[in-house]
């Protein structure tokens, strides 16, 4: 049976401090007050009933010890602080890390893909609930809007980066992008045409020879792009 001790409140009324135990150091203390006018027998009966009820609730887990309540509150706080939606993860983790090494151009490019194409569709969905089918649908819908295959590939790369990072830091238990391939180029696209825009060896040699009398900044620029093959966006 639970134990109790009697104290008085500021008005001099009796307050029973009832302590119940369920073993393994699990103890709780609750206050109980008799109603005015109760006889000693009624107080004893109702107090014993309260003790029994308190012990049953403690044993069944309906009420928690102070330590258990603190732990439950801590777990709830941790759960609430977890990154849940794709928008939260992209903004608060993915882009924060990428911006440390990105150029302003790359940052702006990623931000545009996120804000215009990814987050409006999947932004409010919890990361764990995003499936491979959802991601495939996003990619194919993007392609159907007429975007070039290079843009589709860029979207695929960004999505892959987000979910790979989320899997590595255990935000998600599995990576849905692992089985999502980049859509093939549309039949009406002609990637080979891009190769025809490149200068031939002879043309590039002529350009470099023409640089000899140009300002140093243009010599540097042309040598840089010809040696590295930088694209216009880079």
C-alpha atoms as an extended CHARMM CRD file, in Angstrom:
* protein
*
       234  EXT
         1         1  UNK       CA              0.0000000000        0.0000000000        0.0000000000  PROA      1               0.0000000000
         2         2  UNK       CA              1.1950000000        3.5110000000       -0.7760000000  PROA      2               0.0000000000
         3         3  UNK       CA              2.3520000000        5.6880000000        2.1010000000  PROA      3               0.0000000000
         4         4  UNK       CA              1.3570000000        9.2200000000        2.9840000000  PROA      4               0.0000000000
         5         5  UNK       CA              2.1650000000       12.1480000000        5.2020000000  PROA      5               0.0000000000
         6         6  UNK       CA             -0.0050000000       15.0810000000        6.2060000000  PROA      6               0.0000000000
         7         7  UNK       CA              0.9850000000       18.7230000000        5.7600000000  PROA      7               0.0000000000
         8         8  UNK       CA             -1.0580000000       21.9000000000        5.9030000000  PROA      8               0.0000000000
         9         9  UNK       CA             -1.4990000000       24.5100000000        3.1960000000  PROA      9               0.0000000000
        10        10  UNK       CA             -1.3220000000       28.2830000000        3.6690000000  PROA      10              0.0000000000
        11        11  UNK       CA             -4.8610000000       28.3260000000        5.0010000000  PROA      11              0.0000000000
        12        12  UNK       CA             -4.2020000000       25.5900000000        7.5300000000  PROA      12              0.0000000000
        13        13  UNK       CA             -6.1390000000       22.8970000000        5.6460000000  PROA      13              0.0000000000
        14        14  UNK       CA             -4.7430000000       19.3400000000        5.6530000000  PROA      14              0.0000000000
        15        15  UNK       CA             -3.0460000000       18.0760000000        2.4860000000  PROA      15              0.0000000000
        16        16  UNK       CA             -2.0960000000       14.4150000000        2.1380000000  PROA      16              0.0000000000
        17        17  UNK       CA              1.1540000000       13.7620000000        0.2430000000  PROA      17              0.0000000000
        18        18  UNK       CA              0.6950000000       10.2360000000       -1.1170000000  PROA      18              0.0000000000
        19        19  UNK       CA              3.6950000000        8.3010000000       -2.4160000000  PROA      19              0.0000000000
        20        20  UNK       CA              3.2020000000        5.1700000000       -4.5290000000  PROA      20              0.0000000000
        21        21  UNK       CA              5.8950000000        2.7580000000       -5.6740000000  PROA      21              0.0000000000
        22        22  UNK       CA              6.0240000000        0.2240000000       -8.5110000000  PROA      22              0.0000000000
        23        23  UNK       CA              9.4910000000       -1.2040000000       -7.8980000000  PROA      23              0.0000000000
        24        24  UNK       CA             12.8190000000       -0.5280000000       -9.6360000000  PROA      24              0.0000000000
        25        25  UNK       CA             12.8880000000        2.9030000000       -8.0680000000  PROA      25              0.0000000000
        26        26  UNK       CA              9.6790000000        4.0030000000       -9.7920000000  PROA      26              0.0000000000
        27        27  UNK       CA              7.9510000000        6.3380000000       -7.3460000000  PROA      27              0.0000000000
        28        28  UNK       CA              5.4660000000        9.1470000000       -7.7000000000  PROA      28              0.0000000000
        29        29  UNK       CA              4.0160000000       11.5830000000       -5.1950000000  PROA      29              0.0000000000
        30        30  UNK       CA              0.6000000000       13.1580000000       -5.5390000000  PROA      30              0.0000000000
        31        31  UNK       CA             -1.3860000000       15.5170000000       -3.3480000000  PROA      31              0.0000000000
        32        32  UNK       CA             -4.8220000000       14.5290000000       -2.0910000000  PROA      32              0.0000000000
        33        33  UNK       CA             -7.2970000000       16.6950000000       -0.1910000000  PROA      33              0.0000000000
        34        34  UNK       CA            -10.3290000000       15.5160000000        1.7400000000  PROA      34              0.0000000000
        35        35  UNK       CA            -13.5520000000       17.4310000000        1.2180000000  PROA      35              0.0000000000
        36        36  UNK       CA            -14.7250000000       19.7270000000        4.0170000000  PROA      36              0.0000000000
        37        37  UNK       CA            -17.0190000000       17.9420000000        6.4830000000  PROA      37              0.0000000000
        38        38  UNK       CA            -15.8130000000       14.4220000000        5.8030000000  PROA      38              0.0000000000
        39        39  UNK       CA            -15.6140000000       12.1970000000        8.8470000000  PROA      39              0.0000000000
        40        40  UNK       CA            -12.3840000000       10.4590000000        9.8500000000  PROA      40              0.0000000000
        41        41  UNK       CA            -13.7960000000        7.1490000000        8.5240000000  PROA      41              0.0000000000
        42        42  UNK       CA            -14.7080000000        8.6810000000        5.1550000000  PROA      42              0.0000000000
        43        43  UNK       CA            -11.2880000000       10.3040000000        4.8590000000  PROA      43              0.0000000000
        44        44  UNK       CA             -9.5860000000        6.9660000000        5.5660000000  PROA      44              0.0000000000
        45        45  UNK       CA            -11.7600000000        5.1340000000        3.0190000000  PROA      45              0.0000000000
        46        46  UNK       CA            -11.3240000000        7.6900000000        0.2680000000  PROA      46              0.0000000000
        47        47  UNK       CA             -7.6090000000        8.0530000000        0.9540000000  PROA      47              0.0000000000
        48        48  UNK       CA             -7.0670000000        4.2890000000        0.6800000000  PROA      48              0.0000000000
        49        49  UNK       CA             -9.0490000000        4.2710000000       -2.5590000000  PROA      49              0.0000000000
        50        50  UNK       CA             -6.8350000000        7.0600000000       -3.9320000000  PROA      50              0.0000000000
        51        51  UNK       CA             -3.7040000000        5.1190000000       -2.9340000000  PROA      51              0.0000000000
        52        52  UNK       CA             -4.8600000000        1.9560000000       -4.7010000000  PROA      52              0.0000000000
        53        53  UNK       CA             -5.7950000000        3.8990000000       -7.8160000000  PROA      53              0.0000000000
        54        54  UNK       CA             -2.4530000000        5.7170000000       -7.8320000000  PROA      54              0.0000000000
        55        55  UNK       CA             -0.5060000000        2.4540000000       -7.5610000000  PROA      55              0.0000000000
        56        56  UNK       CA             -2.4930000000        0.8600000000      -10.4020000000  PROA      56              0.0000000000
        57        57  UNK       CA             -1.9290000000        3.8310000000      -12.7090000000  PROA      57              0.0000000000
        58        58  UNK       CA              1.7850000000        3.8610000000      -11.9440000000  PROA      58              0.0000000000
        59        59  UNK       CA              2.1020000000        0.1100000000      -12.5590000000  PROA      59              0.0000000000
        60        60  UNK       CA              0.1830000000        0.3210000000      -15.8640000000  PROA      60              0.0000000000
        61        61  UNK       CA              2.1940000000        3.2950000000      -17.1230000000  PROA      61              0.0000000000
        62        62  UNK       CA             -0.7620000000        5.6740000000      -17.1980000000  PROA      62              0.0000000000
        63        63  UNK       CA              1.2280000000        8.0290000000      -15.0060000000  PROA      63              0.0000000000
        64        64  UNK       CA              4.9870000000        8.5350000000      -15.1390000000  PROA      64              0.0000000000
        65        65  UNK       CA              7.6680000000        9.2220000000      -12.5920000000  PROA      65              0.0000000000
        66        66  UNK       CA              9.3290000000       12.6140000000      -12.7270000000  PROA      66              0.0000000000
        67        67  UNK       CA             12.3850000000       11.1130000000      -14.4530000000  PROA      67              0.0000000000
        68        68  UNK       CA             10.2210000000        9.2670000000      -16.9790000000  PROA      68              0.0000000000
        69        69  UNK       CA              8.2630000000       12.4310000000      -17.7360000000  PROA      69              0.0000000000
        70        70  UNK       CA             11.4750000000       14.3900000000      -18.2580000000  PROA      70              0.0000000000
        71        71  UNK       CA             12.7580000000       11.7050000000      -20.6410000000  PROA      71              0.0000000000
        72        72  UNK       CA              9.4640000000       11.6560000000      -22.5240000000  PROA      72              0.0000000000
        73        73  UNK       CA              9.5820000000       15.4370000000      -22.8720000000  PROA      73              0.0000000000
        74        74  UNK       CA             13.1910000000       15.2410000000      -24.0650000000  PROA      74              0.0000000000
        75        75  UNK       CA             12.3190000000       12.6650000000      -26.7170000000  PROA      75              0.0000000000
        76        76  UNK       CA              9.3600000000       14.7620000000      -27.8460000000  PROA      76              0.0000000000
        77        77  UNK       CA             11.6270000000       17.7990000000      -28.1840000000  PROA      77              0.0000000000
        78        78  UNK       CA             14.1440000000       15.8030000000      -30.2200000000  PROA      78              0.0000000000
        79        79  UNK       CA             11.4010000000       14.4480000000      -32.4340000000  PROA      79              0.0000000000
        80        80  UNK       CA              9.9900000000       17.9160000000      -33.0340000000  PROA      80              0.0000000000
        81        81  UNK       CA             13.4650000000       19.2000000000      -33.9050000000  PROA      81              0.0000000000
        82        82  UNK       CA             14.0640000000       16.5560000000      -36.5490000000  PROA      82              0.0000000000
        83        83  UNK       CA             14.2240000000       17.6380000000      -40.1630000000  PROA      83              0.0000000000
        84        84  UNK       CA             11.0220000000       16.2340000000      -41.5870000000  PROA      84              0.0000000000
        85        85  UNK       CA             10.0140000000       17.7910000000      -44.8880000000  PROA      85              0.0000000000
        86        86  UNK       CA             12.0590000000       18.0530000000      -48.0550000000  PROA      86              0.0000000000
        87        87  UNK       CA             11.8320000000       21.8420000000      -47.8470000000  PROA      87              0.0000000000
        88        88  UNK       CA             13.2760000000       21.8600000000      -44.3120000000  PROA      88              0.0000000000
        89        89  UNK       CA             16.1100000000       19.5550000000      -45.2850000000  PROA      89              0.0000000000
        90        90  UNK       CA             16.9560000000       21.3500000000      -48.5240000000  PROA      90              0.0000000000
        91        91  UNK       CA             16.9640000000       24.7970000000      -46.8910000000  PROA      91              0.0000000000
        92        92  UNK       CA             18.4520000000       24.0120000000      -43.4710000000  PROA      92              0.0000000000
        93        93  UNK       CA             20.9550000000       21.2520000000      -44.2750000000  PROA      93              0.0000000000
        94        94  UNK       CA             21.6320000000       20.6080000000      -47.9630000000  PROA      94              0.0000000000
        95        95  UNK       CA             22.0260000000       24.1820000000      -49.1980000000  PROA      95              0.0000000000
        96        96  UNK       CA             23.7690000000       25.3250000000      -46.0130000000  PROA      96              0.0000000000
        97        97  UNK       CA             26.4990000000       22.7370000000      -46.5900000000  PROA      97              0.0000000000
        98        98  UNK       CA             26.7140000000       23.2280000000      -50.3380000000  PROA      98              0.0000000000
        99        99  UNK       CA             27.0220000000       27.0000000000      -50.0810000000  PROA      99              0.0000000000
       100       100  UNK       CA             30.3180000000       26.5550000000      -48.2370000000  PROA      100             0.0000000000
       101       101  UNK       CA             31.9410000000       25.2940000000      -51.4350000000  PROA      101             0.0000000000
       102       102  UNK       CA             29.6590000000       26.6500000000      -54.1600000000  PROA      102             0.0000000000
       103       103  UNK       CA             30.3560000000       29.6350000000      -56.3310000000  PROA      103             0.0000000000
       104       104  UNK       CA             27.6390000000       32.2890000000      -56.4490000000  PROA      104             0.0000000000
       105       105  UNK       CA             26.6650000000       31.0010000000      -59.8890000000  PROA      105             0.0000000000
       106       106  UNK       CA             26.2480000000       27.4150000000      -58.7000000000  PROA      106             0.0000000000
       107       107  UNK       CA             24.3750000000       28.4800000000      -55.5890000000  PROA      107             0.0000000000
       108       108  UNK       CA             21.9590000000       30.5400000000      -57.6530000000  PROA      108             0.0000000000
       109       109  UNK       CA             21.4940000000       27.6800000000      -60.1240000000  PROA      109             0.0000000000
       110       110  UNK       CA             20.7080000000       25.1310000000      -57.3900000000  PROA      110             0.0000000000
       111       111  UNK       CA             18.4110000000       27.5830000000      -55.6450000000  PROA      111             0.0000000000
       112       112  UNK       CA             16.4650000000       28.1460000000      -58.8470000000  PROA      112             0.0000000000
       113       113  UNK       CA             15.9560000000       24.4130000000      -59.4060000000  PROA      113             0.0000000000
       114       114  UNK       CA             14.8120000000       23.9710000000      -55.8130000000  PROA      114             0.0000000000
       115       115  UNK       CA             12.4360000000       26.9300000000      -55.6740000000  PROA      115             0.0000000000
       116       116  UNK       CA             10.9570000000       26.5520000000      -59.1390000000  PROA      116             0.0000000000
       117       117  UNK       CA             10.8380000000       22.8060000000      -59.7890000000  PROA      117             0.0000000000
       118       118  UNK       CA             11.4140000000       20.6900000000      -56.6640000000  PROA      118             0.0000000000
       119       119  UNK       CA              9.9540000000       22.3650000000      -53.5830000000  PROA      119             0.0000000000
       120       120  UNK       CA              6.5950000000       23.3980000000      -55.1270000000  PROA      120             0.0000000000
       121       121  UNK       CA              5.9550000000       19.6990000000      -55.8580000000  PROA      121             0.0000000000
       122       122  UNK       CA              7.5770000000       17.7930000000      -52.9740000000  PROA      122             0.0000000000
       123       123  UNK       CA              8.5950000000       20.4810000000      -50.4900000000  PROA      123             0.0000000000
       124       124  UNK       CA              5.9440000000       19.8400000000      -47.8360000000  PROA      124             0.0000000000
       125       125  UNK       CA              6.1890000000       16.0300000000      -47.8940000000  PROA      125             0.0000000000
       126       126  UNK       CA              8.1500000000       14.3390000000      -45.0720000000  PROA      126             0.0000000000
       127       127  UNK       CA             11.4800000000       13.0190000000      -46.3440000000  PROA      127             0.0000000000
       128       128  UNK       CA             10.7150000000        9.4550000000      -45.2260000000  PROA      128             0.0000000000
       129       129  UNK       CA              7.4610000000        9.4690000000      -47.2070000000  PROA      129             0.0000000000
       130       130  UNK       CA              8.9700000000       10.4830000000      -50.5500000000  PROA      130             0.0000000000
       131       131  UNK       CA              9.1020000000        7.4430000000      -52.8250000000  PROA      131             0.0000000000
       132       132  UNK       CA             11.0310000000        6.5750000000      -55.9480000000  PROA      132             0.0000000000
       133       133  UNK       CA              7.7720000000        6.7970000000      -57.9150000000  PROA      133             0.0000000000
       134       134  UNK       CA              7.2410000000       10.4000000000      -56.7780000000  PROA      134             0.0000000000
       135       135  UNK       CA             10.7560000000       11.3350000000      -57.8630000000  PROA      135             0.0000000000
       136       136  UNK       CA             10.3930000000        9.6110000000      -61.2430000000  PROA      136             0.0000000000
       137       137  UNK       CA              7.1170000000       11.4320000000      -61.8090000000  PROA      137             0.0000000000
       138       138  UNK       CA              8.7850000000       14.7630000000      -60.9910000000  PROA      138             0.0000000000
       139       139  UNK       CA             11.5870000000       14.1050000000      -63.4870000000  PROA      139             0.0000000000
       140       140  UNK       CA              9.2970000000       12.9540000000      -66.3010000000  PROA      140             0.0000000000
       141       141  UNK       CA              6.8770000000       15.8450000000      -65.7120000000  PROA      141             0.0000000000
       142       142  UNK       CA              9.8180000000       18.2300000000      -65.9100000000  PROA      142             0.0000000000
       143       143  UNK       CA             10.9690000000       16.6430000000      -69.1530000000  PROA      143             0.0000000000
       144       144  UNK       CA              7.4760000000       16.7850000000      -70.6830000000  PROA      144             0.0000000000
       145       145  UNK       CA              7.4510000000       20.5600000000      -70.1850000000  PROA      145             0.0000000000
       146       146  UNK       CA             10.0820000000       20.7370000000      -72.9190000000  PROA      146             0.0000000000
       147       147  UNK       CA             13.2340000000       21.3200000000      -70.8920000000  PROA      147             0.0000000000
       148       148  UNK       CA             16.5070000000       20.2500000000      -72.5040000000  PROA      148             0.0000000000
       149       149  UNK       CA             17.9970000000       16.9210000000      -71.5010000000  PROA      149             0.0000000000
       150       150  UNK       CA             20.9070000000       18.7270000000      -69.8360000000  PROA      150             0.0000000000
       151       151  UNK       CA             18.4020000000       20.4290000000      -67.5130000000  PROA      151             0.0000000000
       152       152  UNK       CA             16.6880000000       17.1000000000      -66.7790000000  PROA      152             0.0000000000
       153       153  UNK       CA             20.0980000000       15.6340000000      -65.9300000000  PROA      153             0.0000000000
       154       154  UNK       CA             20.7990000000       18.6000000000      -63.6430000000  PROA      154             0.0000000000
       155       155  UNK       CA             17.5030000000       18.0990000000      -61.8270000000  PROA      155             0.0000000000
       156       156  UNK       CA             18.3120000000       14.3980000000      -61.4170000000  PROA      156             0.0000000000
       157       157  UNK       CA             21.7550000000       15.2690000000      -60.0390000000  PROA      157             0.0000000000
       158       158  UNK       CA             20.3750000000       17.7290000000      -57.4690000000  PROA      158             0.0000000000
       159       159  UNK       CA             17.7410000000       15.2700000000      -56.2540000000  PROA      159             0.0000000000
       160       160  UNK       CA             20.4020000000       12.5820000000      -56.0410000000  PROA      160             0.0000000000
       161       161  UNK       CA             22.6290000000       14.8650000000      -53.9700000000  PROA      161             0.0000000000
       162       162  UNK       CA             19.8590000000       15.7570000000      -51.5270000000  PROA      162             0.0000000000
       163       163  UNK       CA             18.7990000000       12.1850000000      -50.8160000000  PROA      163             0.0000000000
       164       164  UNK       CA             22.3420000000       10.8410000000      -50.7180000000  PROA      164             0.0000000000
       165       165  UNK       CA             23.2360000000       13.4030000000      -48.0460000000  PROA      165             0.0000000000
       166       166  UNK       CA             20.0330000000       12.6740000000      -46.1220000000  PROA      166             0.0000000000
       167       167  UNK       CA             20.8210000000        8.9460000000      -46.1050000000  PROA      167             0.0000000000
       168       168  UNK       CA             24.4090000000        9.5420000000      -44.9770000000  PROA      168             0.0000000000
       169       169  UNK       CA             23.3540000000       11.6630000000      -41.9930000000  PROA      169             0.0000000000
       170       170  UNK       CA             20.5190000000        9.2080000000      -41.1740000000  PROA      170             0.0000000000
       171       171  UNK       CA             17.7180000000       11.6820000000      -41.7940000000  PROA      171             0.0000000000
       172       172  UNK       CA             16.1360000000        8.9050000000      -43.8930000000  PROA      172             0.0000000000
       173       173  UNK       CA             16.4680000000        5.1380000000      -43.5370000000  PROA      173             0.0000000000
       174       174  UNK       CA             16.8260000000        4.4600000000      -47.2800000000  PROA      174             0.0000000000
       175       175  UNK       CA             17.6040000000        6.4570000000      -50.3980000000  PROA      175             0.0000000000
       176       176  UNK       CA             14.7410000000        6.4110000000      -52.9470000000  PROA      176             0.0000000000
       177       177  UNK       CA             16.9630000000        8.0340000000      -55.5990000000  PROA      177             0.0000000000
       178       178  UNK       CA             19.2120000000        4.9710000000      -55.7530000000  PROA      178             0.0000000000
       179       179  UNK       CA             16.7860000000        3.2860000000      -58.1450000000  PROA      179             0.0000000000
       180       180  UNK       CA             15.7630000000        6.3910000000      -60.0880000000  PROA      180             0.0000000000
       181       181  UNK       CA             17.5950000000        6.6890000000      -63.3980000000  PROA      181             0.0000000000
       182       182  UNK       CA             17.8790000000        9.9070000000      -65.3220000000  PROA      182             0.0000000000
       183       183  UNK       CA             15.2930000000        9.9310000000      -68.1520000000  PROA      183             0.0000000000
       184       184  UNK       CA             16.7540000000        9.4110000000      -71.6190000000  PROA      184             0.0000000000
       185       185  UNK       CA             16.7780000000       12.3210000000      -74.0370000000  PROA      185             0.0000000000
       186       186  UNK       CA             13.5770000000       12.8570000000      -75.9990000000  PROA      186             0.0000000000
       187       187  UNK       CA             13.4980000000       11.6540000000      -79.5870000000  PROA      187             0.0000000000
       188       188  UNK       CA             13.1580000000       15.2150000000      -80.8490000000  PROA      188             0.0000000000
       189       189  UNK       CA             16.4180000000       16.2180000000      -79.1320000000  PROA      189             0.0000000000
       190       190  UNK       CA             19.6750000000       15.9740000000      -81.0530000000  PROA      190             0.0000000000
       191       191  UNK       CA             22.6000000000       15.9310000000      -78.6020000000  PROA      191             0.0000000000
       192       192  UNK       CA             25.0520000000       15.3690000000      -81.4550000000  PROA      192             0.0000000000
       193       193  UNK       CA             24.2590000000       18.8170000000      -82.7900000000  PROA      193             0.0000000000
       194       194  UNK       CA             26.0100000000       20.2510000000      -79.7540000000  PROA      194             0.0000000000
       195       195  UNK       CA             29.2690000000       18.6320000000      -80.8320000000  PROA      195             0.0000000000
       196       196  UNK       CA             29.1040000000       20.4180000000      -84.1840000000  PROA      196             0.0000000000
       197       197  UNK       CA             29.2560000000       23.7480000000      -82.3350000000  PROA      197             0.0000000000
       198       198  UNK       CA             32.7090000000       22.9760000000      -80.9810000000  PROA      198             0.0000000000
       199       199  UNK       CA             35.7300000000       24.5380000000      -82.7410000000  PROA      199             0.0000000000
       200       200  UNK       CA             37.9640000000       22.2710000000      -84.7840000000  PROA      200             0.0000000000
       201       201  UNK       CA             41.6630000000       22.0200000000      -83.9190000000  PROA      201             0.0000000000
       202       202  UNK       CA             42.4860000000       24.3250000000      -86.8250000000  PROA      202             0.0000000000
       203       203  UNK       CA             39.8900000000       26.9110000000      -85.7960000000  PROA      203             0.0000000000
       204       204  UNK       CA             41.0850000000       26.9250000000      -82.1830000000  PROA      204             0.0000000000
       205       205  UNK       CA             44.7040000000       27.2520000000      -83.3010000000  PROA      205             0.0000000000
       206       206  UNK       CA             43.7720000000       30.2930000000      -85.4010000000  PROA      206             0.0000000000
       207       207  UNK       CA             41.9410000000       31.8670000000      -82.4510000000  PROA      207             0.0000000000
       208       208  UNK       CA             44.9390000000       31.3870000000      -80.1580000000  PROA      208             0.0000000000
       209       209  UNK       CA             47.2880000000       32.9060000000      -82.7230000000  PROA      209             0.0000000000
       210       210  UNK       CA             45.0170000000       35.9430000000      -82.9810000000  PROA      210             0.0000000000
       211       211  UNK       CA             45.3170000000       36.4720000000      -79.2320000000  PROA      211             0.0000000000
       212       212  UNK       CA             48.9440000000       37.5450000000      -79.3330000000  PROA      212             0.0000000000
       213       213  UNK       CA             48.0830000000       41.2200000000      -79.7380000000  PROA      213             0.0000000000
       214       214  UNK       CA             45.0340000000       41.1970000000      -77.4510000000  PROA      214             0.0000000000
       215       215  UNK       CA             44.9090000000       42.3900000000      -73.7960000000  PROA      215             0.0000000000
       216       216  UNK       CA             46.1370000000       39.9420000000      -71.1840000000  PROA      216             0.0000000000
       217       217  UNK       CA             42.6540000000       39.4510000000      -69.6740000000  PROA      217             0.0000000000
       218       218  UNK       CA             41.3290000000       38.1460000000      -73.0050000000  PROA      218             0.0000000000
       219       219  UNK       CA             44.3480000000       35.9080000000      -73.5180000000  PROA      219             0.0000000000
       220       220  UNK       CA             43.7990000000       34.4830000000      -70.0380000000  PROA      220             0.0000000000
       221       221  UNK       CA             40.0870000000       34.0080000000      -70.5770000000  PROA      221             0.0000000000
       222       222  UNK       CA             40.3590000000       32.2550000000      -73.9470000000  PROA      222             0.0000000000
       223       223  UNK       CA             43.1770000000       29.9740000000      -72.7820000000  PROA      223             0.0000000000
       224       224  UNK       CA             41.1460000000       29.0960000000      -69.6780000000  PROA      224             0.0000000000
       225       225  UNK       CA             37.9690000000       28.1200000000      -71.5200000000  PROA      225             0.0000000000
       226       226  UNK       CA             39.8170000000       26.2810000000      -74.2740000000  PROA      226             0.0000000000
       227       227  UNK       CA             41.9620000000       24.2660000000      -71.8590000000  PROA      227             0.0000000000
       228       228  UNK       CA             39.1750000000       23.3820000000      -69.4020000000  PROA      228             0.0000000000
       229       229  UNK       CA             36.1660000000       23.1140000000      -71.6760000000  PROA      229             0.0000000000
       230       230  UNK       CA             34.0650000000       25.2520000000      -69.3420000000  PROA      230             0.0000000000
       231       231  UNK       CA             30.4280000000       25.5540000000      -70.3190000000  PROA      231             0.0000000000
       232       232  UNK       CA             28.7500000000       28.9530000000      -70.6990000000  PROA      232             0.0000000000
       233       233  UNK       CA             26.9670000000       28.6360000000      -67.3430000000  PROA      233             0.0000000000
       234       234  UNK       CA             30.2220000000       27.8600000000      -65.5410000000  PROA      234             0.0000000000
